[in-house]
Amino acid sequence: MTSPPPIRVLIADDQEMVRTGFRFFLDAQPDVTVVAEAADGEEAVALARRLRPDVCLLDIRMPRLDGLAATRLLAGPDVADPLRVVVVTTFDLDEYVYGALRGGACGFLLKDSGPTLLVEAVRAAVNGDSLVSPSVTVRLLRHLTAPERKAPAELPPALTDRELDVVRLVALGRTNAEIAAELYVSLSTVKTHLSSAQLKLGARNRVEIAAWSWQHGQLRPEPGT
């Protein structure tokens, strides 16, 4: 049985030391390979469109074109064939998180999260999951959707109880494996419920599913968030 091809990653950051560090950690993984590096947003967009990597890791503060604008060009709502973008930044600012996720990013990671989470974020993106640094997950969703939050009574009638369970756990930042363990179901069952819920809600990704859950009052911030 042949092994699947490695996950192809593009790294965009204006600091060469950061790019070198990311490449070192990612290339050390048996299932990941770095195919390109970019020092600014314009170069990142051009390389990403030409090479079509599986995952683009974008810094926010870059010359010529910042990471948020680059994210919108590569993964935004108007992009016909969006790429998977994970924003990796030093700055834990709500407006950055909001801009990244609204722009189509499927993950948001702080640079001090460590190499393990960096690799997990890349794998999560490829698997259709989203990984957001734990320190901002629930807080960002609360701020992202608070002005639009609606009453639970507005639930789409077609969403089943089990699909709703899965949606709520997605909103809390759980991975598919964690949801399966918590609900005592198989991983394939979680994926089936998630796909069905995503279709019914008209959501493009897990982030939009999570945002819908907050908007419709399906859960409240946990204590201390």
C-alpha positions as CSV (number, residue, x, y, z in Angstrom):
1,M,0.0,0.0,0.0
2,T,1.5,3.3,-1.1
3,S,1.7,6.2,1.3
4,P,-0.4,9.4,0.5
5,P,1.6,12.3,-0.9
6,P,3.0,14.7,1.6
7,I,1.1,17.8,2.6
8,R,2.4,20.7,0.5
9,V,2.9,23.9,2.4
10,L,3.7,27.5,1.5
11,I,5.2,29.8,4.2
12,A,4.8,33.5,4.0
13,D,6.6,35.8,6.6
14,D,8.8,38.8,6.2
15,Q,11.3,37.5,8.7
16,E,13.7,35.0,7.3
17,M,14.4,33.5,10.7
18,V,10.7,32.7,11.2
19,R,10.5,31.1,7.7
20,T,13.6,29.0,8.4
21,G,12.2,27.8,11.7
22,F,8.9,26.9,10.3
23,R,10.5,25.1,7.4
24,F,12.8,23.2,9.8
25,F,9.9,21.9,11.9
26,L,7.5,21.1,9.0
27,D,10.1,19.4,6.8
28,A,11.0,17.2,9.7
29,Q,7.5,15.7,9.6
30,P,7.2,12.6,7.4
31,D,3.8,13.8,5.9
32,V,4.7,17.4,5.3
33,T,6.9,19.2,2.8
34,V,7.5,23.0,2.3
35,V,7.2,23.8,-1.4
36,A,7.7,27.6,-1.3
37,E,8.6,30.6,0.9
38,A,7.5,34.2,0.4
39,A,8.8,37.4,2.1
40,D,5.7,39.5,1.4
41,G,2.0,39.2,0.7
42,E,2.1,39.8,-3.1
43,E,4.8,37.1,-3.6
44,A,2.7,34.8,-1.4
45,V,-0.4,35.2,-3.5
46,A,1.4,34.8,-6.8
47,L,3.2,31.6,-5.6
48,A,0.1,30.2,-4.0
49,R,-1.9,30.7,-7.2
50,R,0.8,29.1,-9.3
51,L,1.7,26.2,-7.1
52,R,-1.7,25.5,-5.4
53,P,-0.2,24.2,-2.1
54,D,-2.4,22.2,0.3
55,V,-1.9,24.8,3.0
56,C,-0.7,28.4,3.1
57,L,0.8,29.7,6.3
58,L,0.5,33.5,6.3
59,D,1.9,36.1,8.6
60,I,-0.3,39.2,9.1
61,R,2.2,42.1,9.1
62,M,4.0,41.8,5.8
63,P,5.1,44.4,3.2
64,R,3.4,45.2,-0.1
65,L,0.3,43.2,0.9
66,D,-0.6,42.2,4.4
67,G,-1.7,38.7,5.4
68,L,-5.4,39.6,5.8
69,A,-5.6,40.9,2.3
70,A,-3.7,37.9,1.0
71,T,-6.1,35.6,2.8
72,R,-9.1,37.2,1.2
73,L,-7.5,36.9,-2.3
74,L,-6.7,33.2,-1.7
75,A,-9.6,32.0,0.4
76,G,-12.2,34.7,0.5
77,P,-16.0,34.3,-0.1
78,D,-15.6,35.4,-3.7
79,V,-12.8,33.0,-4.6
80,A,-14.1,30.2,-6.9
81,D,-11.5,27.6,-5.9
82,P,-10.2,28.7,-2.4
83,L,-7.0,27.5,-0.9
84,R,-6.6,26.5,2.8
85,V,-5.0,29.4,4.7
86,V,-3.8,29.3,8.3
87,V,-2.8,32.7,9.7
88,V,0.2,32.6,12.0
89,T,1.0,35.8,13.9
90,T,2.6,37.3,17.0
91,F,-0.4,39.6,17.6
92,D,-3.3,38.3,19.6
93,L,-5.7,41.1,18.6
94,D,-9.4,40.5,18.1
95,E,-9.5,42.6,14.9
96,Y,-6.9,40.4,13.4
97,V,-8.7,37.2,14.3
98,Y,-12.0,38.6,13.0
99,G,-10.3,39.7,9.7
100,A,-8.6,36.4,9.2
101,L,-11.6,34.2,9.8
102,R,-14.0,36.4,7.9
103,G,-11.5,36.5,5.1
104,G,-11.7,32.7,4.7
105,A,-8.8,31.4,6.9
106,C,-9.4,28.0,8.4
107,G,-7.0,28.5,11.3
108,F,-5.5,31.2,13.4
109,L,-2.3,30.4,15.4
110,L,0.0,32.5,17.6
111,K,3.7,32.1,16.8
112,D,4.4,31.3,20.4
113,S,2.1,28.3,20.3
114,G,5.0,26.1,19.5
115,P,6.0,23.7,16.7
116,T,3.5,20.9,17.8
117,L,0.5,23.1,17.3
118,L,1.9,24.5,14.0
119,V,2.1,21.0,12.6
120,E,-1.4,20.1,14.0
121,A,-2.8,23.3,12.4
122,V,-1.4,22.2,9.0
123,R,-2.9,18.7,9.3
124,A,-6.2,20.0,10.6
125,A,-6.5,22.3,7.6
126,V,-6.0,19.5,5.2
127,N,-8.5,17.3,7.0
128,G,-11.2,20.0,6.9
129,D,-10.8,20.9,10.6
130,S,-9.9,24.3,11.9
131,L,-7.3,24.9,14.6
132,V,-7.3,28.2,16.5
133,S,-4.9,28.9,19.3
134,P,-6.6,27.8,22.5
135,S,-6.1,31.2,24.2
136,V,-8.4,32.9,21.7
137,T,-10.9,30.2,20.5
138,V,-14.0,30.9,22.6
139,R,-13.2,34.6,23.1
140,L,-12.9,35.3,19.4
141,L,-16.2,33.6,18.6
142,R,-18.0,35.5,21.3
143,H,-16.7,38.9,19.9
144,L,-17.0,37.7,16.3
145,T,-20.8,37.1,16.6
146,A,-22.1,39.0,19.6
147,P,-23.8,41.9,17.6
148,E,-25.6,39.3,15.5
149,R,-26.6,36.7,18.1
150,K,-30.1,35.4,17.6
151,A,-32.5,33.4,19.7
152,P,-32.3,29.6,19.7
153,A,-35.9,29.5,18.4
154,E,-34.6,30.3,14.9
155,L,-33.0,26.9,14.5
156,P,-33.4,25.5,11.0
157,P,-36.0,22.7,11.5
158,A,-34.0,20.3,9.3
159,L,-31.0,20.3,11.7
160,T,-31.2,17.1,13.8
161,D,-30.4,17.0,17.5
162,R,-27.2,15.0,16.8
163,E,-26.1,17.5,14.1
164,L,-26.7,20.3,16.6
165,D,-24.6,18.4,19.2
166,V,-21.7,18.3,16.7
167,V,-22.1,21.9,15.7
168,R,-22.0,23.1,19.3
169,L,-18.8,21.1,19.9
170,V,-17.2,22.6,16.8
171,A,-18.0,26.0,18.2
172,L,-16.0,25.1,21.3
173,G,-13.0,24.3,19.2
174,R,-13.1,20.5,19.4
175,T,-11.6,18.4,16.6
176,N,-13.5,15.6,14.9
177,A,-11.7,13.1,17.1
178,E,-12.5,14.9,20.3
179,I,-16.2,15.2,19.2
180,A,-16.3,11.5,18.5
181,A,-14.9,10.7,21.9
182,E,-17.3,13.1,23.7
183,L,-20.4,11.8,21.9
184,Y,-19.3,8.2,22.0
185,V,-19.6,7.8,18.2
186,S,-17.2,6.9,15.4
187,L,-15.1,9.4,13.6
188,S,-16.9,8.7,10.3
189,T,-20.3,9.4,12.0
190,V,-19.0,12.8,13.2
191,K,-17.9,13.6,9.6
192,T,-21.3,12.6,8.2
193,H,-23.2,14.8,10.7
194,L,-20.8,17.7,10.1
195,S,-21.1,17.5,6.4
196,S,-24.9,17.4,6.6
197,A,-25.0,20.3,9.0
198,Q,-22.6,22.3,6.9
199,L,-24.8,21.8,3.8
200,K,-28.0,22.7,5.7
201,L,-26.4,25.9,7.2
202,G,-24.8,26.9,3.9
203,A,-21.4,27.2,5.7
204,R,-18.1,27.1,3.8
205,N,-16.0,25.7,6.6
206,R,-15.9,24.9,10.3
207,V,-15.3,28.5,11.3
208,E,-18.6,29.5,9.7
209,I,-20.4,26.6,11.4
210,A,-18.9,27.8,14.8
211,A,-19.9,31.4,14.1
212,W,-23.5,30.2,13.3
213,S,-23.7,28.5,16.6
214,W,-22.7,31.6,18.5
215,Q,-25.0,33.8,16.4
216,H,-28.0,31.7,17.2
217,G,-27.3,31.5,20.9
218,Q,-26.5,27.9,21.0
219,L,-23.8,28.2,23.7
220,R,-22.3,30.8,26.0
221,P,-18.7,31.7,26.7
222,E,-17.2,29.4,29.4
223,P,-16.3,30.9,32.7
224,G,-13.3,33.1,32.6
225,T,-13.4,33.8,28.8
